[in-house]
Amino acid sequence: KMWRMPIRLVIFLSLYLQVTAISVTPHWDLPVGKSRSTSTLQAVVNPPLTRGSSIHDRVWKNLHDLEAEVVRFQYWAPYPRLGVAELEAPKGNPRCATASSGYWVNIFCGTSDGVIEEIQFASFGNPSGSCGDFKMGSCNAPQTMQIVKNACLGKNSCSLNASPATFGSTCSSASLSIQAKCSNAKNETSWDFTLMDSLMEDFMNAQNGRSVMINICTPPQWMFNTPSQIPYFSDPNQVDWGYSQMTELRDPTMTEISDYYARVLSWYSKGGFTDEYGKFHSSKYRYNFDYWEVLNEVDLSPTMMGQPEYYTRLYDAVVNKLHVIDFNLKFVGMAYASLTLHKLDSHWFKYFLNSSNHVTGTPIDMITFHYYYVPASRTDPTTFPEMFPEIDYVIPLVKQIIDWKNEIAPHVLTDMNELVETKLKWVFNLNVGSDLPGD
C-alpha cells in the first residue's frame, strides 16, 4: 500500500497550492528607483545600408521610427572605400616615414609620381623632429644613409626593416626615420567623401535630431608602417579583411592621423577643411555630433596599437585636435573588445582612466566595451538560450569595470555598445549604456 502515499501527497499539495494562491499587485505609480541606462543600438556601415540596396529604405525608416538616443554610427574596417576619406597618401614632396625597431618603413612615390630621386634624410638611432624637419640625434648607425640609398634610389617604392640586422646599430631603443623626394611629385591629394556622405546623410536624417555617437574607426593604412603598400578593392561593396593593419604609425608625433580626423570632422561639421597643401575643400554639412569615439577594438591588436600606453597617446592627439573644432563635442575611448575572449585587463582600464596618463586637460567623457557570444546557430532560435550562462559570466566583469571607473574617474560614463551576436549583426547591434543620460 506504500505506493499510494506519494499519489496522495501530490494530490494534497496540488489542492493546497490552489487554495493558497499568492496574489501580487504591482504599484506602477510608486517608483522604487531610477534607471540610468539607455537601451539603444548601433548602425554599422556595410553594403546593405547603401543607397540602392533592397533593404535600404526599410532599415533607415526603422531606425527613424525607433527614436533611439545615442545611436552609434560606425564606418567599419572591412569596407575601406565606404569609410576612408583619403585612401592615397598626399602626392607632394617630401615623402617621410619613421618606424620603431622591428617595424617596416615604406617609401612610395605612386604610379604617377616618378621614382625616388633623392634621400634627404636617413637615420637609424635616435633622430628627432618630424617630416620636413628631421634632426640627427646623439646615436646613429653610420651606414644608414648609404643602405637607404642603395635600397631606394631610382625605384618607385622601397621597404626597409628598422632593425640592427639591417643597419648594424648598437643604439638602445633605436628608430628609423627617412625623408625622400620623388621625381614627379605633385601637390595633390585623394580626398573623396562621395560614398561616406550618402551614408552619413541617411543616418543623420534617420536620427532626426536625436543624439548620436560617431565612430570612423579605420584610418588610412598608408599612415602605418607595413612591409608594403596595403591595397584596397575598387568595388566598394567587396569585403576586405586585409585592409586594416593598424601596426605602428609612420608619424610618431601622431600629427598626421590627428590632422586626418580633424579634417573629417570639419567636413561634416564646419562646411569644409584645408588640405595638406593649403587647398580648401568645401562641403554642405553643419552637423552637430554629440559623441566621437576614437577607433575601435584596438586592444585586440598584437601590435603597438594594442597597448594602452600607445592608444592613450593617440586618443589624446586626436581628441585635442577635434576639441578645438567643436568644444561641445564629447569624447569616447577604448571600445575594449577582449571581454569576448573572457579577458579583462585591469591595466587597460586603470591606465586609460587615470588622468595623469593623459595630456593635461584632455576630456574623457565615456569609455566603451564590447561582448559577443556566438550561438551554435544564428538562425535557429532554439540555440539562443545558450547565451544566458555567458551573460551570467560577463555581468561580474562589467561590474568590475564600473567599480574601477567609479574609483579612478567617477565622472566618466560607461557604454556597453556592442552586446550579443545574432544573425542581424551585419546591420544593427544592441547597445546598452550603463551610465548614459536618460531614464
Secondary structure, DSSP 8 states (H G I E B T S, - for coil): -TTHHHHHHHHHHHHHHHHT-------TTS-------EEEEEEE-SGGGSTTSTTHHHHHHHHHHHT-SSEEEEE-TT-HHHH-S--S---SS-EEEEEETTSEEEEE--TTS--EEEEEEEEEE--BS-TT--B--S-B-TTHHHHHHHHHTTSSEEEEE-SHHHH----TT-EEEEEEEETT--S------HHHHHHHHHHHHHHTT--EEEEE----GGGEE-SS-----SSTTS--TTS----EESSTT-HHHHHHHHHHHHHHHSSEEE-TTS-EEE-------SEEE--S-GGG-SSGGGSHHHHHHHHHHHHHHHHHH-TT-EEEEEEE-GGGGT---HHHHHHHH-GGGS-TT----EEEEEE----S-SS-GGGGGGHHHHHHHHHHHHHHHHHHHHHH-TT-EEEEEEE---TTTTTEEEEEESS-S--
